[in-house]
Structure formats: C-alpha cells, structure tokens
Amino acid sequence: MKLLCCLLLALSSLSAAGARLVSLAPSFTTLIDELGACPQLVAQVGQVRDRSACPQAPEIARGLQWSDEELLALHPDLVLVWGDGMAPQRLQALQDLGLHLRIFDPHTLSDISAMIASLGRITGREEQAARLVAHYQRRAAELTRVYGASPWLNVFYQVWPQPLMTLAADHYVAQALRLCHLRLSSPLAHGAALSLSPEWLLTQPVQVILLPRHQALAPRLPARPVLMIDTSRLERPDAEMLDDLDVLCRRVRAAAR
C-alpha cells in the first residue's frame, strides 16, 4: 500500500516556511527537528525519543489524549497525523473540528522516504529533506551490503504479551529487519499488528525472540534466546530508524549463536 497523504488544505495558500504546525506523532517532531523547522512547531504530543527535539513546542498531550479546545486555540495551519496510529473515530473528530490535516500512513521503507520529502515541502526545507532521504537510503544500502551474504535468521517480534501479538510480515519494521537478513515469523502477510496463539509459534523455526524492554515474555513461548530491545527506536518511522538497526542486527546474530 502506497503512502497515503490526505491534504485537506491547499498548500499553495500557505507560506511553507511560516506555516504553524502541530505534530500528533513523535516521529514527526523528530523529523521537524532534523529539518531545522522547530520554530514552526506550535505543539507536539509527548514521548518523543529525545525530548531535546523542538523543546520550545509545548506538549499538548501524552499519547493520543488531548483537549480539542486547546488544539483549536493554537490556530495551526496544519496538523500532522499518523493514520495507522489513530482510531478512525478520533481522526474523524479532528476533521469535524475543521482542522487542516496531513495524514501519513507509511507502510514501506520507501514510504518513509516519501514522508520525509513531503515534510520538507511542507516546511519549505526541501534541501534538508533531500539530505535526510539520502542518508536514510545510504544506510539501507549499507545494511544490505554488510549482511547480504549472512545466513537468514528467523526472529519473533513480540508486540504485546496477552493476548500475544506480533507484526505482519510486510510491516515496515519487518522490511527493515530483512535488510540484515532477519526474517520475521508471522502468520499474517499484510496488515499491522495481530493476535496469535503461542501454539502456532511452537511450530515455527524461531531462533531469537525480540521483546520490548517494558514487557514480560508471553507465557508458553518456545525456549529461545530472548533479546530485550528498545522497540521505540525501531518502530518510529523517521530518518533515525535505520541508524540503530545495525547494532540490533549484530545483537540478534550474537544471541543466536
């Protein structure tokens, strides 16, 4: 599925360099910071990987809980929204407020490159965005070169312990792992997260289990090496996503020995 960009405002009516932006996903805040566009950000949601990203922009909410009245009072020109990360009814509520939205739904690694380029156009920083995209694509090529001759390893990525959840095989995280020849064990080819039975996993040739640091291991999983990871550094679709992947890939291969 290609990147879905829903623009409810004609961008030609905005001064890109002066547009007032609200970021409703931490990855947007990180990218805006990397583009040098923090002065345009008038509010952001919390839980940014590095709180030094656009520190002047107040946190309007933690997660997806914010006040509609407070959001309207900011008079933003554009609200940046991650479509898959928001319930449809919450998204509809934002649209009903009359806010101008830009909705991104990155499903592939190339979608993330396109999102970075689009944010560059929105903020009037196309050159900075082009440099970020080039860095992102260069890191992907480096990982492919480094791990291209390595044997494939099967990994299980626990999203949630009860009910047991993982990602679909075509999720952009699964695509990133494949750059270093790590194959995600999942019964679903397409989609986001899904529930599954531990019994299904017992039938799979899983070699390493990837576990978020804040979670407990789901019961009845196969006896395999468990690697505690900071999933926020891998799941956030921004230009830094692949910078930490090389370290993770080496850790996985060491754990599988």
VMD Tcl script that draws the C-alpha trace (Angstrom):
set ca {
  {0.00 0.00 0.00}
  {1.44 3.31 -1.02}
  {1.89 6.26 1.27}
  {-1.49 7.82 1.96}
  {-1.32 11.59 2.14}
  {-4.60 13.30 2.72}
  {-4.25 17.05 2.45}
  {-7.33 18.99 3.43}
  {-5.68 22.33 2.75}
  {-4.28 23.70 -0.49}
  {-0.64 24.11 0.45}
  {-0.29 26.89 -2.08}
  {-2.28 29.08 0.30}
  {0.39 28.64 2.98}
  {3.80 30.17 3.34}
  {5.70 26.90 3.83}
  {8.46 28.46 5.89}
  {5.94 30.15 8.17}
  {3.20 27.53 8.50}
  {2.16 26.81 12.08}
  {2.36 23.06 12.64}
  {1.11 20.65 15.29}
  {2.73 17.21 15.49}
  {0.49 14.40 16.71}
  {3.18 11.71 16.42}
  {6.70 11.73 17.93}
  {8.27 10.74 14.61}
  {7.03 13.98 13.03}
  {8.60 16.01 15.84}
  {11.94 14.24 15.36}
  {11.84 14.89 11.61}
  {10.84 18.53 12.03}
  {13.81 18.95 14.36}
  {16.14 17.28 11.85}
  {14.82 19.57 9.12}
  {15.56 22.62 11.24}
  {11.88 23.60 11.28}
  {11.26 23.65 15.05}
  {10.22 27.33 15.04}
  {7.15 26.30 13.02}
  {6.04 23.71 15.56}
  {3.49 25.18 17.98}
  {2.62 21.94 19.83}
  {3.52 18.28 19.97}
  {2.48 15.07 21.69}
  {4.72 13.66 24.40}
  {7.00 10.64 24.49}
  {9.49 11.94 21.95}
  {12.60 9.73 21.84}
  {14.85 12.68 22.63}
  {12.99 15.44 24.48}
  {15.58 17.91 23.21}
  {13.75 17.68 19.87}
  {11.91 21.00 19.46}
  {11.89 21.74 23.22}
  {10.18 25.10 22.68}
  {6.99 23.40 21.45}
  {4.70 22.62 24.39}
  {3.33 19.13 24.86}
  {-0.35 19.27 24.07}
  {-0.89 15.69 25.18}
  {0.63 12.38 26.20}
  {-0.10 9.75 23.61}
  {-3.39 10.49 21.85}
  {-5.23 12.22 24.67}
  {-5.53 15.95 24.08}
  {-8.04 18.73 24.50}
  {-9.83 19.71 21.29}
  {-10.34 23.19 22.69}
  {-6.62 23.59 23.38}
  {-5.79 22.32 19.91}
  {-8.18 24.77 18.25}
  {-6.82 27.65 20.34}
  {-3.40 27.14 18.77}
  {-4.80 28.10 15.32}
  {-2.50 25.70 13.48}
  {-2.19 25.89 9.71}
  {-1.60 22.15 9.52}
  {-1.90 19.19 11.90}
  {0.39 16.23 11.15}
  {-1.30 12.90 11.83}
  {-0.13 9.28 11.66}
  {-3.17 7.50 10.24}
  {-2.44 3.96 11.44}
  {-1.67 5.26 14.91}
  {-5.11 6.80 15.44}
  {-8.56 5.27 15.75}
  {-10.83 6.18 12.81}
  {-13.35 7.89 15.08}
  {-10.61 10.06 16.62}
  {-9.41 11.01 13.16}
  {-12.95 11.86 12.11}
  {-13.33 14.03 15.20}
  {-10.27 16.05 14.16}
  {-11.70 16.51 10.69}
  {-15.05 17.59 12.15}
  {-13.26 20.35 14.05}
  {-12.40 21.91 10.71}
  {-8.66 21.50 11.20}
  {-6.41 21.12 8.17}
  {-4.81 17.70 8.38}
  {-1.91 15.97 6.66}
  {-2.31 12.24 7.21}
  {0.64 9.90 6.68}
  {0.37 6.11 6.61}
  {3.87 4.73 6.00}
  {3.72 1.01 5.21}
  {7.04 0.50 3.45}
  {10.59 1.80 3.80}
  {10.15 3.81 0.61}
  {7.00 5.37 2.13}
  {9.18 6.72 4.94}
  {11.50 8.36 2.41}
  {8.45 9.90 0.72}
  {7.16 11.16 4.08}
  {10.47 12.89 4.81}
  {10.42 14.55 1.39}
  {6.82 15.66 1.91}
  {7.63 17.23 5.28}
  {10.47 19.05 3.57}
  {8.00 20.59 1.12}
  {5.53 21.44 3.89}
  {8.20 23.29 5.89}
  {9.98 24.83 2.91}
  {13.12 22.82 3.64}
  {13.40 20.65 0.56}
  {17.21 20.65 0.55}
  {17.44 19.48 4.16}
  {14.85 16.80 3.43}
  {16.82 15.61 0.41}
  {19.90 15.19 2.61}
  {17.90 13.18 5.17}
  {16.45 10.96 2.46}
  {19.91 10.40 1.00}
  {21.25 9.43 4.45}
  {18.32 7.08 5.01}
  {18.75 5.39 1.65}
  {22.52 5.17 2.12}
  {22.07 3.41 5.48}
  {19.65 0.93 3.87}
  {22.20 0.20 1.14}
  {24.99 -0.23 3.69}
  {22.96 -2.74 5.70}
  {22.15 -4.68 2.55}
  {25.84 -4.77 1.63}
  {27.06 -5.76 5.09}
  {24.51 -8.52 5.68}
  {23.84 -9.63 2.12}
  {25.97 -12.75 2.47}
  {24.85 -13.59 6.02}
  {22.58 -16.57 6.64}
  {18.93 -15.77 7.26}
  {17.73 -15.90 10.87}
  {14.11 -16.28 11.96}
  {13.01 -13.90 14.70}
  {9.77 -13.39 16.57}
  {8.81 -9.82 17.45}
  {6.50 -9.61 20.47}
  {4.29 -6.53 20.29}
  {2.16 -7.46 23.32}
  {2.19 -10.48 25.67}
  {-1.51 -11.11 26.46}
  {-3.07 -11.52 24.02}
  {0.11 -12.43 22.21}
  {0.60 -10.01 19.33}
  {3.16 -9.56 16.59}
  {3.52 -7.63 13.33}
  {2.54 -8.66 9.83}
  {5.30 -9.92 7.59}
  {5.11 -6.85 5.32}
  {5.21 -4.24 8.11}
  {7.94 -1.65 7.60}
  {9.70 -2.96 10.74}
  {9.78 -6.42 9.16}
  {11.13 -4.86 5.97}
  {13.86 -3.10 7.94}
  {14.86 -6.35 9.64}
  {15.12 -8.05 6.25}
  {17.86 -5.59 5.29}
  {20.15 -7.56 7.58}
  {18.68 -10.97 6.74}
  {16.37 -11.27 9.74}
  {13.06 -12.87 8.80}
  {10.03 -12.01 10.95}
  {7.91 -15.05 11.87}
  {4.29 -14.04 11.37}
  {1.18 -15.86 10.14}
  {-0.14 -12.68 8.50}
  {1.33 -11.37 5.27}
  {-0.32 -7.95 5.30}
  {-1.56 -5.53 7.94}
  {-0.26 -4.02 11.17}
  {-0.43 -5.97 14.45}
  {-2.34 -9.19 15.03}
  {-3.14 -11.63 17.82}
  {-1.92 -15.18 17.56}
  {-1.70 -18.39 19.52}
  {1.53 -19.39 21.30}
  {0.89 -22.87 19.91}
  {1.36 -21.50 16.37}
  {4.73 -20.11 17.37}
  {5.83 -23.50 18.71}
  {5.61 -24.83 15.15}
  {7.89 -22.13 13.74}
  {11.70 -22.27 13.41}
  {12.19 -19.17 15.56}
  {15.82 -18.59 16.58}
  {15.58 -15.37 18.62}
  {12.66 -13.62 20.36}
  {12.65 -9.81 20.35}
  {10.98 -8.41 23.46}
  {10.18 -4.77 24.32}
  {12.05 -3.72 27.46}
  {8.90 -2.76 29.35}
  {7.11 -6.08 28.74}
  {7.11 -9.54 30.24}
  {7.57 -12.53 27.99}
  {4.27 -14.09 26.98}
  {3.57 -17.49 28.61}
  {4.26 -20.73 26.75}
  {6.62 -19.28 24.19}
  {9.32 -21.63 22.88}
  {12.61 -21.80 24.76}
  {14.68 -19.49 22.61}
  {17.20 -16.71 23.29}
  {15.31 -13.55 24.30}
  {16.70 -10.15 23.38}
  {15.35 -7.12 25.24}
  {15.18 -4.18 22.84}
  {14.05 -0.57 22.75}
  {11.25 -1.02 20.23}
  {10.55 2.72 20.10}
  {13.83 3.18 18.25}
  {12.80 0.68 15.60}
  {9.07 1.29 15.23}
  {9.21 5.05 14.81}
  {9.22 5.83 11.06}
  {11.78 8.62 10.86}
  {15.22 9.28 9.44}
  {16.98 7.81 12.50}
  {15.22 4.47 12.25}
  {18.00 2.66 10.40}
  {20.85 4.21 12.40}
  {20.21 1.86 15.33}
  {19.32 -1.16 13.22}
  {22.91 -2.26 12.61}
  {23.52 -2.55 16.37}
  {20.31 -4.55 16.80}
  {21.18 -6.89 13.94}
  {24.57 -7.65 15.46}
  {22.95 -8.31 18.84}
  {20.46 -10.71 17.29}
  {23.18 -12.66 15.49}
  {25.24 -12.87 18.67}
  {22.22 -14.15 20.62}
  {21.50 -16.83 18.01}
  {24.97 -18.40 18.26}
}
mol new
graphics top color blue
foreach p $ca { graphics top sphere $p radius 0.5 }
foreach p [lrange $ca 0 end-1] q [lrange $ca 1 end] { graphics top cylinder $p $q radius 0.2 }
display resetview
